[in-house]
Amino acid sequence: MTDVSFTQMKDGTQADYIMLEKLENDHIHGLPHRIMSALSSLSSGLAGYKIDRLQHSLQTATRAEDEGASIDWVVAALVHDIGDDLAPLSHSEFAAAVLKPFVSDEIVWVIEKHGLFQAYYYAHHVGGDRHARDRYKDHPFYEQCVHFCEAWDQASFDPDYPTRPLSYFEPMVKEVFSRRRK
């Protein structure tokens, strides 16, 4: 059997769903490769910065690793802007959704909120509220998100920063996206 027997899911058989489950598992195993491909595509995205979005992502991950962050944080730093092309108005939530089955709640929250927290550095220049992040001041992950943005994200637009290549991070991407969080 190469295709299901049904045209409506309610008419599917056990054999149909066993076959689909195997195919879905095979698809899930290919996720690290698709993540790497999506990261590569960031090199031709949003313009105007001194470096492209891929270099920004690589630099953010390099800074996280240089600081001694765990592999989960390094990979989260690498993929934090992976939604820039497909979800430019909700890229933080997009990246958090990609990470959610694989990393801690703290990392998911920080990545989900990093766009809002990053606005601290520029919102006042374009008529926005740079202190919008303060609504989360009492959240247990607030300080970690401030740190993520200050130390890694907002600082990673430097064309002269010694940044590791995407290939360096590939084994980390494979490790994180090949497991499920406990």
C-alpha positions in Angstrom: 0.0 0.0 0.0 1.4 3.4 -1.0 -1.7 5.5 -0.5 -4.5 5.4 1.9 -7.8 3.9 0.9 -10.0 6.8 2.0 -11.0 10.2 0.8 -12.3 11.3 4.2 -10.4 10.6 7.3 -13.4 9.1 9.1 -13.4 6.2 6.5 -9.7 5.3 7.2 -8.8 1.7 8.2 -6.3 0.6 10.8 -3.9 -0.4 7.9 -4.2 3.2 6.5 -3.3 4.7 9.9 -0.5 2.3 10.6 1.0 3.2 7.2 0.5 6.9 7.8 2.1 6.7 11.2 5.2 5.1 9.7 5.4 7.8 7.0 4.9 10.6 9.6 7.7 9.2 11.8 10.0 9.1 8.7 9.0 12.7 8.1 9.8 13.7 11.7 13.2 12.1 11.4 13.9 14.5 8.5 13.3 17.6 10.6 16.9 18.4 11.4 17.6 18.5 7.6 14.7 20.8 7.0 15.7 23.1 9.9 19.2 23.4 8.3 17.6 24.2 4.9 15.4 26.8 6.5 18.3 28.4 8.2 20.3 28.5 4.9 17.4 30.4 3.3 17.8 33.2 5.8 20.8 34.4 3.8 18.4 36.0 1.3 15.8 37.4 3.6 15.3 40.8 5.2 17.7 43.5 4.0 19.1 46.6 5.5 21.4 45.3 8.2 25.2 45.0 7.9 24.8 41.2 7.9 22.0 38.9 6.6 19.6 37.0 8.9 21.6 33.8 8.6 24.8 35.5 9.8 22.7 37.1 12.6 21.4 33.7 13.6 24.9 32.1 13.5 26.3 35.0 15.5 23.6 34.7 18.1 24.3 31.0 18.5 28.1 31.6 18.6 27.7 34.2 21.4 25.4 31.7 23.3 28.0 29.0 23.0 30.9 31.3 23.8 29.1 32.1 27.0 28.8 28.4 27.9 25.1 28.0 27.2 23.7 24.5 26.9 23.2 22.9 23.6 19.5 23.6 23.8 20.1 27.3 24.3 22.7 27.4 21.5 20.2 25.7 19.1 17.4 28.0 20.3 19.6 31.0 19.6 20.4 29.6 16.2 16.7 29.2 15.2 15.2 32.1 17.1 14.5 34.1 13.8 13.7 31.1 11.6 10.2 32.5 11.1 11.4 35.8 9.7 10.4 34.8 6.1 7.2 32.9 6.7 5.9 34.7 9.7 7.4 38.2 9.8 4.7 39.6 12.1 4.9 36.6 14.5 8.4 35.2 14.0 9.0 34.7 17.7 5.9 32.6 18.1 6.8 30.6 15.0 10.3 29.8 16.3 8.9 28.9 19.7 6.4 26.5 18.1 9.2 24.8 16.2 11.2 24.4 19.4 8.4 23.4 21.8 8.5 19.6 21.5 12.3 19.5 22.0 13.3 22.0 24.7 12.3 23.3 28.1 9.4 25.6 28.8 11.9 28.3 29.8 13.5 28.3 26.4 10.2 28.2 24.6 9.0 31.2 26.6 12.1 33.2 26.0 12.1 32.5 22.2 8.3 33.3 22.1 8.8 36.6 23.8 12.2 37.7 22.4 10.6 39.9 19.7 8.8 41.9 22.2 11.8 42.1 24.5 14.0 43.0 21.6 11.8 46.1 20.9 13.4 47.6 24.0 16.4 48.6 21.8 14.5 50.4 19.1 10.7 50.9 19.7 11.2 54.4 21.1 12.8 55.4 17.8 9.7 54.5 15.7 6.9 55.5 18.0 6.6 52.3 20.0 6.8 51.5 23.7 10.3 50.2 24.5 9.0 49.2 28.0 6.3 46.9 26.7 8.3 43.9 28.0 7.7 45.2 31.6 4.3 43.6 31.6 6.2 40.4 32.2 8.4 41.8 34.9 7.1 39.2 37.5 7.4 36.2 35.2 10.0 33.7 36.3 11.7 33.7 32.9 11.8 37.5 32.5 15.4 38.0 33.4 16.5 35.1 31.1 14.7 36.8 28.2 16.4 40.1 29.0 19.7 38.3 29.0 19.0 36.5 25.8 18.3 39.8 24.0 21.0 41.8 25.7 23.9 39.4 25.5 23.1 37.4 22.4 20.4 38.8 20.1 20.7 42.6 20.0 24.5 42.3 19.9 24.6 40.0 16.9 24.7 42.4 14.0 28.5 42.8 13.8 30.1 41.8 10.5 33.5 41.5 12.2 32.4 39.2 15.0 34.2 35.8 14.6 31.1 33.6 13.8 31.0 29.9 13.4 29.6 28.5 10.1 26.2 26.8 9.8 28.0 23.4 9.3 29.5 23.7 12.8 26.0 23.8 14.3 24.6 20.9 12.3 25.4 18.2 14.8 23.7 20.2 17.5 20.6 20.8 15.4 20.5 17.0 14.7 20.8 16.2 18.4 18.1 18.6 19.6 15.6 18.0 16.8 16.0 14.2 17.0 14.7 13.9 20.5 11.6 14.8 22.4 11.7 16.6 25.7 10.8 14.7 28.8 
